[in-house]
Amino acid sequence: MAADEQKRPPSDERERHPDDDGGGAPSTAHGGPEPRPARDGRPRGEDPPRGDEPPPLPDAPPAVPAAAPAATENAAPAPGARTPDDLVPGDRLPGDRLPDDEIPDDEIPDDERSRRGPRWLRWTAVGAAVLVLGASGAGYLTFRTLDGNITSDANTAEELQRYDADRPARGPGAARTVLIIGSDDPSSLPGAVGGIGARSDTVILLHLSGDRDRATALSIPRDLMVDVPACTGEDGETTPARRAQFNWAYSFGGASCTIRTVEQLTGIRLDHHLDIDFAGFKELVDAVGGIEVDLPEAVRDHHTELDLEAGRQMLHGDDALAYVRARKGIGDGSDTARIARQQQFLGLLAAKLRSSEVLMNPGRLYPVLTTATSAITVDPGLSSLPRLYELVSEVRDVPDDALRFLTVPRVNDPDDPDRDVLVQPDADELFKQLRWDQPVTLESSGAAAPGGVLAPEGAENRPPAGQGTP
């Protein structure tokens, strides 16, 4: 049903009373109002006078029925009869007419009963219609609200169009590749130094095979040294092409520069992108009720202001964000460990979003949908609720054992141990398999994420299938 048809009230249809006989006239059964006379003085429904029969004289007085004998004040009531003095609230005298909806079904004539139908069925139908219309209206308004929350990144689409001739060719068949960007403005985060602009703290390349039988979520480390192309920022200034740390691309030119950097690095054409900021991530974790972790030891990280005791606990909001951002104060302090922890945390968040605790709880589901749609910025190809739902459904339908979490093969940069470089030819082989929609053969370490993230309830404490770094 089109949206304008769904919200149009049925004002062009005449509302009928439940006792309406289908022609619009009110029922006259059981003492109802007499038919209104026609304009020529005939009762409605009476045949007009024939041509050989004179019409009644207009001045002929109507027949007056014989008056009933007047009752005398002193007349004794019939034996057993009740008088007005005997009535209590709710009682009626013998001659009083019952309302139509109080007449017992066994007292309704057969022809009238067949025309009206069972009373309970009529009122049930009316009630159901009201509920359906109400639910449809609420559902439509909810849809419009959620759909309107989504931000479309038209500027990125325009910028990518300018460089379309330099971008890789599209992959084969129905395969889809989506770049998921977790962005932040460091100046707004605890312990951060201002003045360096927003950066992509987390970037995941999500590849869905054409048959949707497998999916690969490939993390690209923020510290990986890459070739960043010339990019234009929001201020209109163009930065020259340079070799730089990967997450700087977002600072140079936002999502479009990050997309072009990834495409240049991998040779994979990206079909869509989805950008979620850290404020949205915090709100989403709160909306699902938090994510549980079990820390083997206390964590103190001054950079993210993370301060957690050892043991099992539920993380919400700021603590959840600090937990996935922390690096120096948790685990072995490496970016490798942090990426593994982020992957597992996101996997648990996705599992909770799909759980009955959220999906079957309207009080929690609507805030989750509101938060999720408000927190994301997407390309125009995903900027509607049905298109986002289609993408989520495709990811959801991938078998659990066919969803792999990987990180690009890399090692510490010989020139700077705080930076990473690709491991070749492993990286190029991985990119080629994804580019041509082939099964990924790269082996993963399968190492669990340090820091104590819990597996979903009922499962062993291990990372999602295929998770790890080579």
C-alpha positions as CSV (number, residue, x, y, z in Angstrom):
1,M,0.0,0.0,0.0
2,A,1.4,3.4,-0.9
3,A,2.1,5.7,2.0
4,D,-0.6,8.3,0.9
5,E,-3.2,5.5,0.7
6,Q,-2.3,4.2,4.1
7,K,-2.8,7.4,5.9
8,R,-6.0,8.6,4.0
9,P,-8.9,8.5,6.4
10,P,-12.0,6.8,5.0
11,S,-13.8,10.1,4.9
12,D,-15.3,9.4,1.5
13,E,-17.3,6.4,2.8
14,R,-20.5,7.0,4.8
15,E,-20.2,5.6,8.3
16,R,-23.0,3.2,9.1
17,H,-24.7,2.4,12.3
18,P,-24.2,-1.2,13.3
19,D,-28.0,-1.7,12.9
20,D,-27.9,-0.1,9.5
21,D,-29.9,-2.2,6.9
22,G,-27.4,-1.5,4.2
23,G,-29.5,1.1,2.5
24,G,-28.8,3.9,4.9
25,A,-32.2,3.9,6.6
26,P,-32.4,3.2,10.3
27,S,-34.1,0.0,11.4
28,T,-37.7,0.1,12.4
29,A,-37.8,-3.2,14.1
30,H,-39.1,-3.5,17.7
31,G,-40.6,-0.1,18.1
32,G,-38.0,1.9,16.1
33,P,-39.0,5.2,14.5
34,E,-41.6,5.1,11.8
35,P,-40.5,5.6,8.2
36,R,-40.4,9.3,7.2
37,P,-43.1,10.2,4.7
38,A,-42.2,11.0,1.2
39,R,-42.6,14.5,-0.2
40,D,-46.1,13.6,-1.7
41,G,-47.4,12.4,1.7
42,R,-46.9,8.7,1.1
43,P,-45.1,6.5,3.5
44,R,-41.7,5.6,2.1
45,G,-41.7,2.3,0.2
46,E,-45.4,2.6,-0.8
47,D,-46.1,2.3,-4.5
48,P,-47.3,5.6,-6.1
49,P,-51.0,5.8,-7.1
50,R,-51.8,4.4,-10.5
51,G,-53.2,6.5,-13.2
52,D,-56.7,5.1,-13.0
53,E,-56.9,5.6,-9.2
54,P,-57.5,9.1,-7.9
55,P,-55.0,10.2,-5.3
56,P,-56.3,10.8,-1.8
57,L,-57.8,14.2,-1.3
58,P,-55.4,16.6,0.3
59,D,-58.0,17.9,2.8
60,A,-59.2,14.5,3.9
61,P,-58.7,14.2,7.6
62,P,-56.6,11.3,8.7
63,A,-58.3,8.4,10.4
64,V,-58.2,8.7,14.1
65,P,-57.9,5.4,16.0
66,A,-60.4,4.8,18.7
67,A,-59.1,6.1,22.0
68,A,-58.4,3.5,24.6
69,P,-60.6,3.7,27.7
70,A,-59.1,6.2,30.1
71,A,-57.7,4.7,33.3
72,T,-59.2,6.0,36.5
73,E,-57.0,7.0,39.3
74,N,-58.7,4.6,41.6
75,A,-58.5,1.7,39.3
76,A,-56.9,-1.3,41.0
77,P,-53.8,-2.7,39.2
78,A,-54.0,-6.1,37.7
79,P,-53.0,-8.9,40.1
80,G,-49.1,-9.2,40.1
81,A,-48.7,-6.0,38.1
82,R,-45.9,-3.6,39.1
83,T,-46.5,0.2,39.4
84,P,-44.0,3.0,39.1
85,D,-43.8,3.1,42.9
86,D,-42.4,-0.4,42.9
87,L,-39.5,0.4,40.4
88,V,-35.9,0.5,41.3
89,P,-33.1,1.9,39.2
90,G,-32.7,-0.2,36.0
91,D,-36.3,-1.5,36.1
92,R,-38.8,-0.9,33.2
93,L,-42.5,-1.1,33.0
94,P,-44.1,-3.7,30.8
95,G,-44.8,-1.3,28.0
96,D,-41.3,0.2,27.9
97,R,-39.2,-0.5,24.7
98,L,-35.7,-2.0,25.1
99,P,-32.9,-0.5,23.2
100,D,-31.9,-2.5,20.2
101,D,-28.6,-3.6,21.6
102,E,-30.3,-5.0,24.8
103,I,-32.9,-7.2,23.0
104,P,-32.2,-10.8,23.6
105,D,-31.2,-12.7,20.4
106,D,-34.0,-15.3,21.0
107,E,-36.5,-12.5,20.8
108,I,-35.3,-11.1,17.5
109,P,-37.4,-12.3,14.5
110,D,-35.6,-14.8,12.2
111,D,-35.6,-12.4,9.2
112,E,-34.2,-9.6,11.3
113,R,-31.6,-11.8,12.9
114,S,-30.3,-13.1,9.5
115,R,-30.1,-9.5,8.3
116,R,-28.2,-8.2,11.3
117,G,-26.0,-11.2,11.9
118,P,-24.7,-12.2,15.3
119,R,-24.3,-9.1,17.5
120,W,-21.0,-10.2,19.0
121,L,-19.6,-10.8,15.6
122,R,-20.6,-7.3,14.4
123,W,-19.1,-5.6,17.4
124,T,-16.0,-7.7,17.3
125,A,-15.5,-6.7,13.6
126,V,-15.9,-3.0,14.5
127,G,-13.4,-3.3,17.4
128,A,-10.9,-5.2,15.2
129,A,-11.2,-2.5,12.5
130,V,-10.5,0.2,15.1
131,L,-7.4,-1.6,16.4
132,V,-6.1,-2.3,12.9
133,L,-6.5,1.3,11.8
134,G,-4.9,2.5,15.0
135,A,-2.0,0.1,14.7
136,S,-1.6,1.0,11.1
137,G,-1.5,4.7,11.9
138,A,1.0,4.3,14.7
139,G,3.1,2.0,12.5
140,Y,3.1,4.5,9.7
141,L,4.1,7.3,12.0
142,T,6.8,5.2,13.6
143,F,8.1,4.3,10.1
144,R,8.2,8.0,9.1
145,T,10.0,8.9,12.3
146,L,12.7,6.3,12.0
147,D,13.1,6.8,8.3
148,G,13.5,10.5,8.9
149,N,16.2,9.9,11.5
150,I,18.6,8.5,8.9
151,T,21.2,11.0,7.6
152,S,22.1,10.7,3.9
153,D,25.7,11.6,3.0
154,A,25.1,13.4,-0.3
155,N,28.4,15.3,-0.1
156,T,30.4,12.1,0.0
157,A,28.5,10.8,-3.0
158,E,29.2,13.9,-5.0
159,E,32.9,13.9,-4.1
160,L,33.2,10.2,-5.1
161,Q,31.5,10.9,-8.4
162,R,34.2,13.5,-9.2
163,Y,36.8,10.7,-9.0
164,D,34.7,7.9,-10.5
165,A,37.1,7.3,-13.4
166,D,39.9,6.5,-10.9
167,R,37.9,4.1,-8.7
168,P,38.1,0.2,-9.2
169,A,35.6,-1.6,-11.3
170,R,32.6,-3.2,-9.6
171,G,32.9,-6.8,-8.4
172,P,31.2,-9.7,-10.0
173,G,27.6,-10.8,-9.5
174,A,25.5,-9.7,-6.6
175,A,28.4,-9.4,-4.1
176,R,28.2,-6.4,-1.9
177,T,30.9,-4.6,0.1
178,V,30.2,-2.0,2.8
179,L,32.7,0.1,4.6
180,I,31.7,0.6,8.3
181,I,33.4,3.7,9.8
182,G,33.5,4.4,13.6
183,S,34.5,8.0,13.7
184,D,35.3,10.3,16.6
185,D,36.4,13.9,17.3
186,P,39.3,13.4,19.7
187,S,38.9,16.9,21.2
188,S,35.5,15.8,22.6
189,L,36.8,12.6,24.2
190,P,38.3,12.1,27.7
191,G,42.1,12.5,27.8
192,A,42.4,13.5,24.2
193,V,44.4,16.4,22.7
194,G,42.3,18.8,20.7
195,G,43.0,20.4,17.3
196,I,43.6,17.3,15.2
197,G,40.0,17.0,13.9
198,A,37.8,13.9,13.5
199,R,39.4,10.6,12.7
200,S,38.2,7.0,11.9
201,D,39.1,5.1,15.0
202,T,37.6,1.9,13.8
203,V,37.1,0.8,10.1
204,I,35.7,-2.5,9.0
205,L,35.3,-3.6,5.4
206,L,32.3,-5.9,5.3
207,H,32.1,-8.2,2.3
208,L,28.9,-10.2,1.5
209,S,29.3,-13.0,-1.1
210,G,26.9,-12.9,-4.0
211,D,25.1,-16.0,-2.8
212,R,25.0,-14.6,0.8
213,D,26.4,-17.9,2.1
214,R,29.5,-16.2,3.6
215,A,30.7,-12.9,4.9
216,T,34.0,-11.4,5.9
217,A,34.4,-8.5,8.3
218,L,38.0,-7.2,7.7
219,S,39.4,-4.7,10.2
220,I,41.9,-2.1,8.9
221,P,44.2,-0.9,11.7
222,R,44.2,2.9,12.4
223,D,48.0,2.8,12.6
224,L,48.5,1.2,9.2
225,M,50.8,3.2,6.9
226,V,49.0,3.7,3.5
227,D,49.1,6.0,0.5
228,V,46.3,8.6,0.9
229,P,45.2,10.3,-2.3
230,A,44.7,14.1,-2.6
231,C,41.4,14.9,-0.8
232,T,39.2,17.9,-0.3
233,G,38.1,18.7,3.2
234,E,34.9,20.3,4.4
235,D,36.6,23.7,4.4
236,G,37.3,23.3,0.6
237,E,41.0,23.0,1.1
238,T,42.7,20.1,-0.8
239,T,45.5,18.1,0.9
240,P,48.2,16.6,-1.4
241,A,48.6,12.9,-1.9
242,R,50.9,11.5,0.8
243,R,51.9,8.4,2.7
244,A,50.3,8.7,6.1
245,Q,48.7,6.8,9.0
246,F,45.4,5.3,7.7
247,N,43.1,7.1,10.1
248,W,44.4,10.5,9.0
249,A,42.5,10.1,5.7
250,Y,39.2,10.9,7.6
251,S,40.7,14.1,8.9
252,F,41.8,15.1,5.5
253,G,38.6,14.6,3.7
254,G,36.0,12.7,5.7
255,A,34.3,9.5,4.5
256,S,35.0,10.1,0.9
257,C,38.8,10.3,1.5
258,T,38.7,7.2,3.7
259,I,36.7,5.3,1.0
260,R,39.1,6.3,-1.8
261,T,42.1,5.3,0.4
262,V,40.6,1.8,1.1
263,E,39.8,1.3,-2.6
264,Q,43.3,2.3,-3.6
265,L,44.8,0.0,-1.0
266,T,42.6,-3.1,-1.8
267,G,41.5,-2.6,-5.4
268,I,37.9,-3.4,-4.1
269,R,35.0,-1.1,-5.2
270,L,32.9,-0.2,-2.2
271,D,29.2,-0.3,-2.8
272,H,28.1,1.5,0.4
273,H,29.4,3.1,3.5
274,L,28.0,3.6,7.0
275,D,29.4,6.1,9.5
276,I,28.6,5.9,13.2
277,D,30.1,8.3,15.7
278,F,31.1,7.4,19.2
279,A,28.2,9.3,20.8
280,G,25.8,7.1,18.8
281,F,27.8,4.0,19.9
282,K,27.4,4.9,23.6
283,E,23.6,5.5,23.2
284,L,23.2,2.2,21.3
285,V,24.9,0.2,24.1
286,D,22.6,1.9,26.6
287,A,19.6,1.2,24.5
288,V,20.2,-2.6,24.5
289,G,20.8,-2.6,28.3
290,G,24.6,-2.8,28.2
291,I,27.1,-5.5,27.4
292,E,28.6,-7.8,30.0
293,V,32.3,-8.4,30.4
294,D,34.4,-10.4,32.9
295,L,37.7,-8.8,33.6
296,P,40.5,-11.0,35.0
297,E,42.1,-7.9,36.6
298,A,41.3,-4.3,37.3
299,V,41.8,-1.8,34.4
300,R,43.1,1.7,34.8
301,D,43.6,3.7,31.6
302,H,44.2,7.4,32.1
303,H,43.9,8.1,28.4
304,T,40.3,7.0,28.1
305,E,39.6,7.5,31.8
306,L,38.6,3.8,32.1
307,D,38.5,2.7,35.7
308,L,37.0,-0.8,36.2
309,E,37.3,-3.4,38.9
310,A,38.1,-7.0,38.2
311,G,35.2,-9.5,37.7
312,R,31.9,-9.8,35.9
313,Q,30.1,-6.5,35.2
314,M,27.8,-4.8,32.8
315,L,29.3,-1.9,30.7
316,H,27.1,1.0,29.7
317,G,27.7,4.2,27.8
318,D,31.0,5.9,28.6
319,D,32.6,2.8,30.1
320,A,31.6,0.7,27.1
321,L,33.2,3.3,24.7
322,A,36.3,3.6,26.8
323,Y,36.6,-0.2,26.9
324,V,36.7,-0.6,23.1
325,R,39.0,2.4,22.7
326,A,41.4,1.5,25.5
327,R,44.8,0.3,24.4
328,K,47.6,1.0,26.9
329,G,45.8,0.1,30.1
330,I,44.3,-3.3,29.1
331,G,45.6,-6.6,27.7
332,D,49.1,-6.4,26.3
333,G,48.6,-2.8,25.2
334,S,48.8,-3.5,21.5
335,D,46.6,-2.2,18.8
336,T,46.2,-5.9,17.7
337,A,44.6,-6.7,21.0
338,R,42.4,-3.7,20.9
339,I,41.1,-4.6,17.4
340,A,40.3,-8.2,18.6
341,R,38.5,-6.8,21.6
342,Q,36.5,-4.4,19.4
343,Q,35.5,-7.2,17.0
344,Q,34.3,-9.4,19.8
345,F,32.4,-6.5,21.5
346,L,30.7,-5.6,18.3
347,G,29.8,-9.3,17.8
348,L,28.2,-9.4,21.2
349,L,26.3,-6.1,20.6
350,A,25.0,-7.6,17.3
351,A,23.9,-10.8,19.1
352,K,22.0,-8.8,21.7
353,L,20.3,-6.7,19.0
354,R,19.1,-9.9,17.5
355,S,18.0,-11.5,20.8
356,S,14.4,-11.8,22.1
357,E,15.4,-9.6,24.9
358,V,15.3,-6.7,22.4
359,L,13.2,-7.9,19.5
360,M,10.3,-9.1,21.7
361,N,10.4,-6.1,24.0
362,P,8.6,-3.1,22.5
363,G,9.8,-0.9,25.3
364,R,13.4,-1.6,24.4
365,L,13.1,-2.2,20.6
366,Y,11.8,1.3,19.8
367,P,14.6,3.1,21.7
368,V,17.1,0.8,20.0
369,L,15.7,1.6,16.5
370,T,15.5,5.3,17.3
371,T,19.1,5.4,18.5
372,A,20.4,3.3,15.7
373,T,18.8,5.3,12.9
374,S,19.7,8.6,14.6
375,A,23.4,7.7,15.0
376,I,24.3,6.8,11.5
377,T,25.2,8.6,8.3
378,V,25.0,6.5,5.1
379,D,25.3,6.9,1.4
380,P,22.2,7.7,-0.6
381,G,21.9,4.1,-1.6
382,L,21.2,3.1,2.0
383,S,19.4,6.2,3.2
384,S,16.0,4.6,3.8
385,L,14.6,2.2,6.4
386,P,13.7,-0.5,3.8
387,R,17.2,-0.4,2.3
388,L,18.9,-0.6,5.7
389,Y,16.6,-3.4,6.7
390,E,17.5,-5.3,3.5
391,L,21.2,-5.0,4.4
392,V,20.7,-6.1,8.0
393,S,18.6,-9.0,6.9
394,E,21.3,-10.2,4.5
395,V,24.0,-10.1,7.2
396,R,21.6,-11.8,9.7
397,D,20.9,-14.7,7.2
398,V,24.6,-15.5,6.8
399,P,25.3,-18.8,8.8
400,D,27.2,-18.1,12.0
401,D,30.1,-20.3,11.0
402,A,30.4,-18.5,7.7
403,L,31.0,-15.0,9.2
404,R,34.7,-14.4,9.6
405,F,36.3,-11.6,11.5
406,L,39.8,-10.8,10.2
407,T,42.4,-8.1,10.3
408,V,44.6,-7.2,7.3
409,P,48.0,-9.0,7.5
410,R,50.5,-6.5,8.9
411,V,53.6,-6.2,11.1
412,N,55.2,-3.3,12.9
413,D,56.8,-0.7,10.6
414,P,60.6,-1.1,10.7
415,D,60.9,2.6,10.7
416,D,58.4,3.2,13.5
417,P,57.4,0.5,15.9
418,D,54.2,2.4,16.7
419,R,53.0,2.1,13.1
420,D,52.1,-1.0,10.9
421,V,52.8,-2.1,7.4
422,L,51.2,-4.8,5.2
423,V,52.6,-8.3,5.1
424,Q,53.0,-9.3,1.4
425,P,52.0,-11.3,-0.6
426,D,49.4,-12.3,2.0
427,A,47.6,-9.0,2.0
428,D,47.3,-8.8,-1.8
429,E,46.0,-12.4,-2.0
430,L,43.3,-11.6,0.6
431,F,42.3,-8.5,-1.3
432,K,42.1,-10.4,-4.6
433,Q,39.9,-13.1,-3.1
434,L,37.5,-10.5,-1.7
435,R,37.6,-8.5,-5.0
436,W,36.6,-11.6,-7.1
437,D,34.1,-12.9,-4.5
438,Q,36.1,-16.0,-3.8
439,P,36.3,-17.9,-0.4
440,V,38.9,-16.4,1.8
441,T,41.7,-18.8,2.5
442,L,43.7,-16.7,5.0
443,E,44.2,-18.5,8.2
444,S,43.3,-16.7,11.4
445,S,45.0,-17.1,14.8
446,G,41.7,-17.7,16.5
447,A,43.1,-16.0,19.6
448,A,40.5,-14.8,22.1
449,A,40.4,-11.1,22.7
450,P,42.3,-10.1,25.8
451,G,40.4,-8.2,28.4
452,G,37.6,-10.6,29.3
453,V,34.7,-10.1,26.9
454,L,32.1,-12.7,27.6
455,A,30.6,-14.9,24.9
456,P,26.8,-14.8,24.4
457,E,24.8,-16.6,27.1
458,G,24.9,-20.3,26.7
459,A,28.0,-20.3,24.6
460,E,31.6,-20.9,25.6
461,N,33.8,-17.9,26.3
462,R,35.4,-17.7,22.9
463,P,35.4,-15.2,20.0
464,P,33.0,-15.4,17.1
465,A,33.7,-17.9,14.3
466,G,36.8,-17.1,12.3
467,Q,37.9,-14.2,14.5
468,G,41.5,-13.3,15.0
469,T,44.5,-11.9,13.3
470,P,46.9,-13.7,11.0
